[in-house]
Amino acid sequence: MTSDPAATGSLPLASHATVPPGFTLRSWRTAVFVIFAINGFGMATWISRVPAYRAALRLDTAEVGLLLLGGSAGAILGLLASSHVIAHLGGRRTLRIVLLGQALGVLVVGLGSLGGSFAGIFAGLALFGVNSSVGDVAMNVEAAETERLTGRTIMPLFHALFSVGTVAGAGVGSLMAFAGVAPLGHFAGVAVLIAVVGVLAPRFIPRQEAVAEEHAPRTTLRERLVIWLEPRTLLIGLIMLGMAFTEGSANDWLALAMIDGRGVDQGQGALLFAVFVAAMTLGRVAGGPVVDRIGRVPALRGAALLAILGLLVVILVPVVWIDVVGIVLWGIGASLGFPLGMSAAADDPVKAAARVSAVATVAYFAFLVGPPVIGFVGQGVGLLNALLVVVGLIVLSLLATPAARERRAS
């Protein structure tokens, strides 16, 4: 059995970083895979039980939206703070703290649901959102570092594990709901699981000082803020904006658009969304070797073109089985934009946290504002026609793809 040559950091790298003594790349990589999966699992856990909160608090639709604002507001605050937190604590300590914070947030949501407390659930979602978004940046920085050390494109695989985690979390949530398990009991178990991962997984991640390129100094506050003015960062952010909007629009509106626009029933609409998720996960699993063969920029261009083609088929062709083909193309096209944007932002390990934080903020902005924009436009022209907005944004992403060209650390 041959050993992994990347495990010793002996492959040609984009930077001079190596795996420090006492660690192996394989264990470091596995730890980050697990963290991606548990982040997806935790997020899907509280999302899957939203109907239980609504019933417990007797909320109308607008009040549910206000409640969920807690998670969104927390996520934005966490993103804005993430680069500064990671600069001071390093990825290892940051991930341990935020995973424990996520566990606490999930538990607080469960307690709030038990007591019928709007404020308690709101606070729990905000706590989860802050820690989740800081952790999102930190785990992407660590994933980018292991990708450099591995010597091949594996960032899409990390995001595939996140997708697998969300599917598992949603599945467990569905089973708990069907079994009549109260959110508190469900969430307490999930909180313990997240806390265990938070304690154990970061132990396999080297400390920041051990992997800094030639012990490069940490970036200053001013340097982290100036990142927002760099043309390349802004263009990568534009790529992320369009591709995140592409993914988010499917998450929020695909099933309903097919129900309203093509006359399918609710079960078929859910199945069509499952087709999209499966296609996107498949694209992320299979995408790495494709990127290594043709390069990051051509892969992004191809993904954008597939997404455009798939969306146009779904919007313009009133035949459901042909729309299924369009949904598959849409899903595969949406699969690589987010992970490859993260890889591009993290090309320079010294400024990776700041750049990843900046482009992640842009991407999450798209996730947050996308649903109401599509809903507002769809109210006037129909949901399927409203998806033309997404097509326009993908075109902008396509034009910005040269900014993602691989670069060595500066």
Secondary structure, DSSP 8 states (H G I E B T S, - for coil): ----GGGGT-S--SSS----TT--HHHHHHHHHHHHHHHHHHHHHHHHTHHHHHHHHT--HHHHHHHHHHHHHHHHHHHHHHHHHHHHHHHHHHHHHHHHHHHHHHHHHHHHHHHT-HHHHHHHHHHHHHHHHHHHHHHHHHHHHHHHHHTS--HHHHHHHHHHHHHHHHHHHHHHHHTT--HHHHHHHHHHHHHHHHHHGGGGS--HHHHSGGG-----HHHHHHGGG-HHHHHHHHHHHHHHHHHHHHHHHHHHHHHHHH---HHHHHHHHHHHHHHHHHHHHHHHHHHHHH-HHHHHHHHHHHHHHHHHHHHH---HHHHHHHHHHHHHHHHTHHHHHHHHHTSSGGGHHHHHHHHHHHHHHHHHHHHHHHHHHHHHH-HHHHTHHHHHHHHHHHHHGGGG------
